[in-house]
Structures are given as structure tokens and as C-alpha cells.
Amino acid sequence: MNNQPNLTTLQRVTLSILIALLLTPCVVSQEPKSFRTDARWWKGNLHTHSLWSDGDQFPEMIADWYRSKDYQFLALTDHNVLSQGMRWMPMNEVVKRSDEGILSRYRERFGDAWVETRGDSQSDDYEVRLKPLDEFRYLLEEAGKFILIPAEEISDKAEGKPIHINATNLAEAIAPQGGETVRQTIENNLRAIIEHGKEHGREVLPHLNHPNFFYGVSAEDIATVVSEQFFEVYNGHPGVNHLGDEHHPSVEKLWDIANTIRLGSLHTPPLFGVATDDSHEYHGQPGSHPGRGWVMVRSHYLTPEHLIRAMKQGDFYASSGVSLTDVHFDVAKQTLAIQIDAQNGVNYQTDFIASLHSPEADTPEEMNRVGVVVASSKELSPRYTLKGNELYVRAVITSSEAHSDPSFANQQQQAWTQPIGWRDANETSTQPPSRN
């Protein structure tokens, strides 16, 4: 006797579908990864040299070092050249700059198949190929974590002085433009960089390098060339005269003098300050090492365009070791507020520095007091509210910790914020936006 219930055709089809669904593996629908992110700080170096000019290391080895040290972006800035095209270099010259073990370390890191040599290893015609950026970047870059930006140090001269300007995010190398004077030479090179950006439809960032190198560029030079927006307030090369001497101001004081001239006399926007390594030596020899200075840029995306736009808005700070979690200027309250990312057992002092305008003063020297400390704080959340007579205010935060690899005597770890308070509250601001 058949005890199974009688099923209609429709019921049998429905049951078959349900059984098939139960036996089918469950697949969870996953949305594609979003690249949107809240604005965050990205760490990068904008001044680096390799074997393509006067550095002593292969460029991909340099980039790998920065990536391993938690940098998110790096600009390779060799003198008057981009790392493009076919380039072979005699191994005896490579070893002369570095040491006998450089090739073996290169092979150990990237493999025998990557390293290309030609000629007899026992003769002077033995050469190694320098890889261009567009070849080695694919081994190192990772979306949202690390990018490489093509750049150049345009190395020029005038009046017997070196004039070096970095150009970041170039499509091709720019030749030094020359000029009869220091100011004209800076102007000519800046014009070429700006035109390059327009021609190629790129965001390009020029910045003036190490003004106290051979004391080649004065505060008056920098102030007068108003198309210059950025300069190196700290450069990790030990030969750039960061502290100045009895006849020349320190680089920080030079910054204040130039910005006082710009805001007090020329009525033009101030300079923003960057910190860089200017690294050349990577094998332990004395000189300019990696890891001494960098910029922290606040941006939604890790792309050259977004980083450069943020820097042009002043939404970044320079550092030689001190980290900040926040910097903002409340335009309505005219208050600069900073949050220090404090390390255990370390003390910090924040000095708020301003140039003060006193129109009732009797002499030009008294009219603008240049780069004076208007307030100091040992708090981890220091604040300064403008009084109304400041041409601008900036902050320098100094740690009690000595720099791990100093470029000058008695160097402490520091951070430098950008000048604020120089625009009327009703104007369109290029200063860091208020983040309440």
C-alpha cells in the first residue's frame, strides 16, 4: 500500500525548486571596495636623490625604504632629469658612490631576474641598468597605501649662487631656464613649471629648495617673487645652513622676514613651509640621509592631484619628528587650535609666532615686529586667538626628544604649521578649513 501523499504537478515542481535551492552553495553578495575615505593625514617626502643623478642608491631600493617606514608618498627628484628611458651606469661608478655590496643587496631584495647587467664583471665595461619610474613603480605602489610621484630638482644658478626648485608631478623634465639675477631665475623657472602644468593638464607643485645653501637666496628674493608659494623651512642636508650665521638669518627667521614683507608691504599671500630629506646617502656614509624631514598632508585621497590641492590650500604641516592629530583655524573665532600626538614620557612646547603690525609706530623698523613669540604653551592641545595686530600667526612645536639622526647640532624633533590669520574672514580662504 502506498502511504505517500498524492502531489499535484505544481506541488512537485515547487518542491523540486526548494530542494535545489537548499543544495546550492550560499553566495554572499559583496559590494566593490570603496575608495572613499574621510580626510586623513598622509606622510610623504618631496626631495629625494638616486643614482639617476647624485644619489648613491637604486631608485626602487630607495622607494622600498620609504614604503617600509610607513610613508604613503614619495617624489624622486633627481637633478634636471626624470627617471625615464633607457639608462646604463658603469658598476665601478656605482660602487665608488656606495660600497662593494650594493649589487648583491639589490639582487637580494628584488631578485636576479630583475637586476640587469651587461659586460664583463671583471672589467671597466661592466654596467647595470637603472630602471625608470614607469617600470619599477608597479612593484611598490598600492592603492591607498603608497604612491610614487614623478618629480625633478631643477638645478639652476645666478649671480654665482645655486638656485634649486623642485617640481612635483611632472610629465617630462623641464630644463633650467636661467636668468640674470636670482629673482629673475626663480621667476623664469616658476613660469616654466606653471606653464608645464597647464600644458599637460596636471596639478604641479613647485617649491624653492634650501634658500641658505651657499646663502644663495635672501628673504627679499623670496618675498618679491610672489608666484612662489612654497619653500623648505627644513631640509635634512647637513650643508644647507639651517641655523644661519652671524651675517645671515636662520631659515625660520628668513620665512618670517619674507612673509612680513609679503603681507605688510606687498599685500600678497605668504609662503608655506615644507620639510624634506634631500636624501643622497643610503649606505651609512655621512651626509644627507632619508627619514629626517617630511610633510603631513590632509586629504581624502592618496593621489598626486588631491595631495597637491590640499597643500595649495595650506592643509598640511611640516615635521622633523613631531606628529599632530589635528590643526585647524576657526575663522569666525580667529583661533588656531592644535592637537599633538603625544608620545609617552615626552614633553612638548608650542610657540606661536607672529609678525606684529603697529601702524602708529614712528619708524619702519618698529612698524612691523618680525617673527616674535606671542604665546607659548606646554599643553597637548595648545590654542591661540588672534588679537588683531598680527599679520599672520604660525606655530612651531618642539619635542624634548632629540632628533634620531640630526642634521645640525643639538637638533630637537619639531613640527611647523602654516601661517594663518592673514585673510579677512569674509574672503575665500586658502587656509586649513575649520573642523569643528
Backbone torsions as a table, in degrees:
resi	resn	phi	psi	omega
1	MET	NA	130.9	-178.6
2	ASN	-86.7	113.0	-179.4
3	ASN	-91.7	-2.4	-179.4
4	GLN	-68.8	139.1	178.6
5	PRO	-67.3	148.4	178.0
6	ASN	-77.5	124.5	-179.0
7	LEU	-110.7	140.0	175.5
8	THR	-74.3	166.3	178.1
9	THR	-59.7	-42.7	-179.8
10	LEU	-63.6	-38.8	179.7
11	GLN	-66.5	-39.6	-179.7
12	ARG	-65.0	-39.8	179.4
13	VAL	-65.9	-42.2	-179.8
14	THR	-63.7	-42.5	178.9
15	LEU	-63.0	-38.7	179.3
16	SER	-63.8	-39.7	179.2
17	ILE	-65.4	-42.4	-179.9
18	LEU	-63.5	-41.7	178.9
19	ILE	-63.2	-40.3	179.9
20	ALA	-64.1	-40.8	179.0
21	LEU	-64.9	-39.3	179.5
22	LEU	-65.9	-32.7	-178.0
23	LEU	-86.0	-10.6	-179.7
24	THR	-80.8	129.9	178.5
25	PRO	-56.6	141.1	-178.6
26	CYS	-78.1	125.2	178.2
27	VAL	-113.1	117.6	179.9
28	VAL	-85.7	124.6	178.4
29	SER	-69.5	128.6	179.5
30	GLN	-116.4	128.0	176.0
31	GLU	-73.5	148.1	177.9
32	PRO	-60.7	149.0	179.7
33	LYS	-58.6	131.9	178.4
34	SER	-87.9	139.4	176.1
35	PHE	-97.9	2.7	176.7
36	ARG	-73.9	143.0	-179.2
37	THR	-153.1	154.9	170.9
38	ASP	-67.3	154.4	177.2
39	ALA	-59.0	135.3	-179.2
40	ARG	-142.6	172.1	179.3
41	TRP	-88.1	133.7	176.2
42	TRP	-118.3	133.2	-176.7
43	LYS	-98.5	133.1	-179.8
44	GLY	-156.3	160.6	175.6
45	ASN	-117.9	134.5	-175.2
46	LEU	-112.7	16.7	-178.1
47	HIS	-151.5	101.2	-172.6
48	THR	-145.8	139.0	-179.6
49	HIS	-121.2	147.2	-178.7
50	SER	-131.5	-171.0	177.1
51	LEU	-64.2	-12.8	176.6
52	TRP	-66.0	-20.2	172.2
53	SER	-135.1	-101.6	-174.4
54	ASP	-117.0	20.7	171.7
55	GLY	-83.8	174.2	-176.7
56	ASP	-122.1	28.0	-178.6
57	GLN	-146.1	153.0	175.7
58	PHE	-65.7	140.7	-173.0
59	PRO	-61.7	-36.5	-179.9
60	GLU	-70.8	-28.1	174.0
61	MET	-67.6	-38.8	177.7
62	ILE	-64.7	-48.8	-179.2
63	ALA	-60.8	-38.2	178.7
64	ASP	-65.0	-35.5	177.1
65	TRP	-62.7	-48.7	-179.1
66	TYR	-63.7	-41.4	178.7
67	ARG	-61.5	-40.6	-178.3
68	SER	-70.5	-18.2	179.7
69	LYS	-98.3	18.7	174.2
70	ASP	68.3	30.4	164.9
71	TYR	-81.2	149.5	177.2
72	GLN	-104.4	-18.1	176.4
73	PHE	-149.3	152.9	-177.2
74	LEU	-146.3	133.2	172.4
75	ALA	-108.6	121.3	174.4
76	LEU	-87.2	119.3	-167.0
77	THR	-125.9	66.6	179.7
78	ASP	-75.0	158.3	-172.9
79	HIS	-69.2	118.5	170.9
80	ASN	54.6	32.3	179.0
81	VAL	-158.6	146.1	164.9
82	LEU	-101.6	150.8	178.9
83	SER	-77.8	81.8	-178.5
84	GLN	-132.7	149.2	173.1
85	GLY	81.8	-169.5	-176.9
86	MET	-89.2	127.1	-178.2
87	ARG	-144.6	122.2	174.3
88	TRP	-113.0	144.5	-177.6
89	MET	-131.5	134.1	178.3
90	PRO	-60.1	134.6	-177.9
91	MET	-65.9	-30.5	179.1
92	ASN	-65.4	-30.7	176.0
93	GLU	-72.6	-38.5	177.7
94	VAL	-61.9	-46.7	-179.2
95	VAL	-66.4	-38.9	179.2
96	LYS	-58.3	-38.0	179.5
97	ARG	-76.0	-30.6	-172.1
98	SER	-118.4	-100.1	177.8
99	ASP	-164.3	176.8	-175.1
100	GLU	-66.7	-22.2	-174.6
101	GLY	-91.4	3.8	-173.0
102	ILE	-63.3	-40.7	-177.2
103	LEU	-70.4	-38.7	179.5
104	SER	-66.6	-36.8	176.7
105	ARG	-67.8	-36.9	177.2
106	TYR	-62.1	-45.9	178.9
107	ARG	-66.0	-39.5	-179.0
108	GLU	-62.5	-37.5	-177.4
109	ARG	-78.8	-43.0	-172.2
110	PHE	-112.2	-7.5	174.6
111	GLY	96.1	151.6	-179.1
112	ASP	-61.5	-34.2	-177.4
113	ALA	-68.9	-23.0	-178.9
114	TRP	-83.6	-38.6	-174.7
115	VAL	-79.8	123.5	-178.1
116	GLU	-111.7	126.2	176.4
117	THR	-130.2	163.7	175.7
118	ARG	-149.8	155.5	-179.5
119	GLY	92.1	179.7	-179.2
120	ASP	-82.8	121.9	-176.8
121	SER	-63.1	-15.4	-179.9
122	GLN	-99.1	5.1	-176.8
123	SER	-123.4	172.0	-177.8
124	ASP	-72.5	-13.2	-179.4
125	ASP	-89.5	8.4	178.2
126	TYR	-72.9	124.0	-175.0
127	GLU	-131.2	158.2	175.0
128	VAL	-125.7	143.5	-179.2
129	ARG	-86.4	130.6	172.9
130	LEU	-85.7	122.0	-176.5
131	LYS	-78.2	139.0	176.5
132	PRO	-77.3	160.5	-177.8
133	LEU	-56.4	-44.2	-176.4
134	ASP	-68.0	-7.8	175.4
135	GLU	-97.5	-47.2	-173.5
136	PHE	-87.0	-14.9	-177.2
137	ARG	-61.9	-27.7	-176.9
138	TYR	-71.9	-15.8	175.5
139	LEU	-80.9	-17.6	-166.9
140	LEU	-122.1	-32.9	-174.7
141	GLU	-73.2	148.5	177.6
142	GLU	-150.0	127.5	-175.7
143	ALA	-55.5	129.6	177.7
144	GLY	75.4	3.0	-177.9
145	LYS	-128.2	-42.2	-177.3
146	PHE	-159.7	129.9	176.0
147	ILE	-134.0	156.0	174.9
148	LEU	-112.4	139.2	-175.9
149	ILE	-121.2	124.5	178.9
150	PRO	-67.6	133.4	-175.3
151	ALA	-155.6	171.4	-176.0
152	GLU	-149.0	143.7	166.9
153	GLU	-96.7	103.9	178.1
154	ILE	-75.1	111.1	-171.4
155	SER	-107.0	107.4	-174.7
156	ASP	-123.6	-176.7	176.8
157	LYS	-155.6	157.0	176.8
158	ALA	-160.8	143.8	179.7
159	GLU	52.0	34.4	179.5
160	GLY	75.4	10.4	-177.4
161	LYS	-116.2	145.9	176.1
162	PRO	-76.4	133.8	176.9
163	ILE	-124.1	106.4	-176.2
164	HIS	-117.4	129.2	179.6
165	ILE	-130.4	126.8	175.3
166	ASN	-86.1	141.4	175.7
167	ALA	-126.1	116.7	-174.6
168	THR	-104.9	135.1	179.1
169	ASN	78.8	52.1	178.8
170	LEU	-90.8	154.2	172.9
171	ALA	-91.3	-28.4	178.9
172	GLU	-155.6	163.1	-177.4
173	ALA	-66.9	147.2	176.6
174	ILE	-112.6	127.3	179.9
175	ALA	-74.8	147.1	174.3
176	PRO	-56.3	136.7	-172.7
177	GLN	-92.5	-19.3	178.7
178	GLY	71.9	-179.6	-180.0
179	GLY	163.7	160.5	-177.2
180	GLU	-79.4	-28.4	-179.0
181	THR	-126.8	168.7	177.6
182	VAL	-59.1	-47.5	-177.2
183	ARG	-64.7	-42.9	179.9
184	GLN	-64.2	-38.0	179.6
185	THR	-66.1	-42.6	176.3
186	ILE	-61.7	-46.3	-180.0
187	GLU	-60.0	-44.9	-177.8
188	ASN	-63.2	-42.0	179.9
189	ASN	-70.9	-38.6	176.4
190	LEU	-62.6	-41.5	178.8
191	ARG	-60.3	-41.7	179.5
192	ALA	-65.2	-39.1	179.5
193	ILE	-66.5	-45.0	-179.8
194	ILE	-63.7	-42.7	178.2
195	GLU	-65.0	-35.7	176.6
196	HIS	-60.2	-44.9	179.2
197	GLY	-61.0	-42.2	179.4
198	LYS	-66.8	-42.3	-177.3
199	GLU	-63.1	-38.7	-175.9
200	HIS	-99.6	0.9	179.5
201	GLY	63.0	43.5	-175.6
202	ARG	-123.6	148.8	166.8
203	GLU	-78.5	117.6	-178.2
204	VAL	-120.5	138.3	-179.0
205	LEU	-116.2	110.2	171.3
206	PRO	-92.7	142.7	170.4
207	HIS	-144.5	142.0	-179.5
208	LEU	-78.3	130.9	-177.0
209	ASN	-91.6	149.2	168.2
210	HIS	20.4	74.2	-176.2
211	PRO	-61.3	-25.9	179.8
212	ASN	-88.2	6.8	175.2
213	PHE	-67.5	114.5	-172.0
214	PHE	55.3	19.8	-178.1
215	TYR	48.1	48.0	-173.2
216	GLY	-80.7	-24.4	-174.3
217	VAL	-128.7	126.6	-179.4
218	SER	-91.6	166.5	175.8
219	ALA	-61.1	-37.8	179.2
220	GLU	-65.3	-36.8	176.4
221	ASP	-61.3	-49.2	-177.1
222	ILE	-65.5	-40.6	-178.6
223	ALA	-63.5	-40.7	-173.0
224	THR	-72.7	-33.8	179.4
225	VAL	-82.7	84.5	-169.7
226	VAL	-72.5	-15.0	176.2
227	SER	-73.9	-12.7	174.7
228	GLU	-79.5	123.3	-178.2
229	GLN	-107.5	-20.9	-172.2
230	PHE	-133.8	146.6	173.2
231	PHE	-150.8	166.8	-177.7
232	GLU	-86.8	106.2	173.6
233	VAL	-77.2	-23.4	171.9
234	TYR	-141.2	131.2	176.0
235	ASN	-130.2	127.7	-172.7
236	GLY	-76.0	0.2	176.6
237	HIS	-71.8	130.0	-177.5
238	PRO	-71.1	-7.2	-177.0
239	GLY	-104.7	19.0	-173.9
240	VAL	-102.1	9.5	174.0
241	ASN	56.8	51.2	-177.0
242	HIS	-57.7	-38.7	-175.8
243	LEU	-87.4	-4.3	-176.9
244	GLY	70.1	-162.0	176.7
245	ASP	-150.5	-166.4	-175.7
246	GLU	-66.9	-15.3	-179.2
247	HIS	-110.5	-10.2	-175.2
248	HIS	-133.7	140.6	179.2
249	PRO	-71.0	157.9	171.0
250	SER	-63.3	165.9	-179.5
251	VAL	-63.5	-39.8	178.1
252	GLU	-62.9	-43.7	179.3
253	LYS	-65.0	-38.2	176.4
254	LEU	-58.4	-40.1	177.4
255	TRP	-58.5	-47.0	-178.8
256	ASP	-66.4	-40.2	179.3
257	ILE	-62.5	-48.1	-178.5
258	ALA	-61.3	-43.0	-178.5
259	ASN	-72.1	-29.5	175.4
260	THR	-66.8	-41.7	176.9
261	ILE	-63.6	-44.7	-177.9
262	ARG	-62.5	-48.6	-174.3
263	LEU	-83.4	-34.5	-176.4
264	GLY	-84.2	-29.8	-175.0
265	SER	-118.8	-42.9	-175.0
266	LEU	-91.4	-15.9	179.5
267	HIS	55.2	47.1	177.4
268	THR	-124.7	159.1	-177.8
269	PRO	-60.1	154.4	-178.1
270	PRO	-80.7	171.1	171.9
271	LEU	-78.7	144.6	168.7
272	PHE	-100.0	147.8	-175.3
273	GLY	-106.8	132.4	175.4
274	VAL	-113.7	157.4	173.1
275	ALA	-118.2	139.1	-176.8
276	THR	-142.0	167.9	174.8
277	ASP	-85.1	-42.1	-167.4
278	ASP	52.2	44.4	-172.7
279	SER	-73.8	139.0	176.6
280	HIS	-128.9	-36.8	-172.5
281	GLU	-106.7	128.2	-175.1
282	TYR	-127.6	10.3	-174.8
283	HIS	-122.0	20.4	176.0
284	GLY	93.2	-5.4	178.3
285	GLN	-71.4	156.3	174.9
286	PRO	-61.0	150.3	178.2
287	GLY	140.7	-147.8	-175.8
288	SER	-95.9	109.5	-173.5
289	HIS	-100.6	159.6	173.8
290	PRO	-75.3	154.6	173.4
291	GLY	92.1	12.0	-176.5
292	ARG	-92.8	-34.3	-177.6
293	GLY	-149.5	149.1	-176.7
294	TRP	-157.8	173.0	172.1
295	VAL	-114.2	149.0	172.5
296	MET	-116.2	116.0	-172.8
297	VAL	-112.8	132.3	179.6
298	ARG	-96.5	116.8	-174.6
299	SER	-152.2	155.0	175.9
300	HIS	-74.0	-32.8	-172.8
301	TYR	-129.4	148.1	175.5
302	LEU	-92.1	77.4	174.1
303	THR	-135.8	154.7	178.6
304	PRO	-56.7	-40.7	-176.5
305	GLU	-64.2	-46.8	-177.8
306	HIS	-70.3	-36.9	177.2
307	LEU	-63.3	-45.1	-178.1
308	ILE	-67.7	-40.2	178.0
309	ARG	-61.8	-41.2	178.8
310	ALA	-63.2	-41.4	179.4
311	MET	-66.0	-37.5	178.4
312	LYS	-66.8	-23.8	174.4
313	GLN	-84.5	-5.3	-178.3
314	GLY	81.7	14.2	-176.3
315	ASP	-90.7	65.2	178.5
316	PHE	-162.4	165.2	170.7
317	TYR	-136.3	161.7	179.3
318	ALA	-103.5	148.3	-176.5
319	SER	-146.9	147.4	167.6
320	SER	-120.9	20.0	176.8
321	GLY	152.2	-26.9	-179.6
322	VAL	-86.3	135.8	178.5
323	SER	-109.9	142.8	177.5
324	LEU	-119.0	142.4	175.7
325	THR	-93.1	-20.9	178.3
326	ASP	-159.2	144.6	170.3
327	VAL	-139.1	123.0	173.8
328	HIS	-148.7	150.7	178.3
329	PHE	-116.0	115.6	177.2
330	ASP	-83.6	106.4	-175.0
331	VAL	-64.5	-41.2	-177.7
332	ALA	-63.9	-42.2	-178.8
333	LYS	-91.4	-7.4	-178.8
334	GLN	54.6	45.6	-176.7
335	THR	-124.3	129.8	173.0
336	LEU	-96.6	123.9	-178.8
337	ALA	-123.8	137.6	-176.5
338	ILE	-129.5	141.3	173.2
339	GLN	-120.0	118.5	-177.8
340	ILE	-88.5	135.3	173.8
341	ASP	-84.2	87.1	-169.9
342	ALA	-74.8	142.4	174.3
343	GLN	-101.4	147.4	-177.7
344	ASN	-58.1	133.1	176.4
345	GLY	76.2	7.6	-177.3
346	VAL	-111.2	137.4	176.5
347	ASN	-104.1	154.2	-176.5
348	TYR	-134.8	142.8	171.1
349	GLN	-124.6	128.7	176.6
350	THR	-106.5	123.0	174.3
351	ASP	-107.5	123.5	174.0
352	PHE	-90.8	123.1	-171.9
353	ILE	-117.7	135.5	-177.9
354	ALA	-144.2	158.4	163.4
355	SER	-104.0	130.2	-171.9
356	LEU	-105.1	132.1	-178.1
357	HIS	-101.1	125.7	-180.0
358	SER	-127.7	86.2	-174.5
359	PRO	-63.5	-19.5	-179.8
360	GLU	-84.0	-2.4	-179.0
361	ALA	-64.8	155.0	-175.9
362	ASP	-83.2	-29.4	-175.9
363	THR	-124.2	156.3	177.2
364	PRO	-59.3	-33.7	-178.9
365	GLU	-65.0	-34.8	-179.3
366	GLU	-85.4	-18.4	-174.8
367	MET	-64.7	-39.0	179.7
368	ASN	-125.0	108.8	173.7
369	ARG	-82.9	121.9	-165.6
370	VAL	-98.0	123.8	170.4
371	GLY	56.7	52.6	-179.6
372	VAL	-102.0	151.1	176.9
373	VAL	-78.4	116.8	-178.0
374	VAL	-99.0	-14.5	175.9
375	ALA	-167.2	152.4	176.2
376	SER	-135.0	152.3	-178.9
377	SER	-149.0	144.8	173.0
378	LYS	-107.9	10.6	177.6
379	GLU	-75.2	159.5	176.7
380	LEU	-86.1	-10.9	176.2
381	SER	-128.0	65.2	-176.1
382	PRO	-70.5	150.0	-179.9
383	ARG	-139.6	151.6	174.2
384	TYR	-142.7	128.1	175.9
385	THR	-104.7	127.0	-176.3
386	LEU	-64.4	143.9	-179.4
387	LYS	-92.6	-20.0	177.6
388	GLY	116.1	-15.1	179.9
389	ASN	-106.2	10.8	179.7
390	GLU	-87.8	132.8	169.7
391	LEU	-70.3	-31.8	177.7
392	TYR	-168.5	167.4	171.9
393	VAL	-137.3	137.6	171.4
394	ARG	-133.2	168.0	179.7
395	ALA	-128.9	144.2	170.3
396	VAL	-123.8	126.8	-178.5
397	ILE	-108.3	123.7	-176.1
398	THR	-116.6	130.3	-180.0
399	SER	-90.0	155.6	173.3
400	SER	-75.7	-9.3	179.9
401	GLU	-84.0	131.8	173.6
402	ALA	-68.7	152.2	176.6
403	HIS	-64.0	139.4	-177.0
404	SER	-69.7	-24.2	179.8
405	ASP	-143.6	74.8	-170.1
406	PRO	-66.5	146.7	175.6
407	SER	-101.2	-8.8	174.1
408	PHE	-148.8	166.1	-172.7
409	ALA	-63.1	138.6	174.2
410	ASN	59.3	32.7	-178.5
411	GLN	-73.2	130.9	173.5
412	GLN	-104.2	159.2	174.4
413	GLN	-70.3	138.4	-175.7
414	GLN	-143.1	168.1	168.6
415	ALA	-142.7	147.3	-178.1
416	TRP	-125.9	124.7	174.2
417	THR	-91.1	167.7	-176.8
418	GLN	-86.8	156.2	178.7
419	PRO	-61.6	136.3	176.9
420	ILE	-132.0	172.5	175.7
421	GLY	81.4	9.4	-175.5
422	TRP	-97.1	-1.1	177.0
423	ARG	-114.4	148.4	173.0
424	ASP	-66.3	143.6	-176.3
425	ALA	-60.2	-22.8	-177.9
426	ASN	-87.8	-9.2	-179.8
427	GLU	-84.5	159.9	173.8
428	THR	-67.8	121.5	-171.3
429	SER	-88.8	140.5	168.9
430	THR	-107.7	15.9	179.8
431	GLN	-92.5	165.9	178.7
432	PRO	-53.4	130.1	-177.1
433	PRO	-66.3	152.7	176.3
434	SER	-67.7	134.8	179.5
435	ARG	-125.8	91.9	-174.6
436	ASN	-91.5	NA	NA
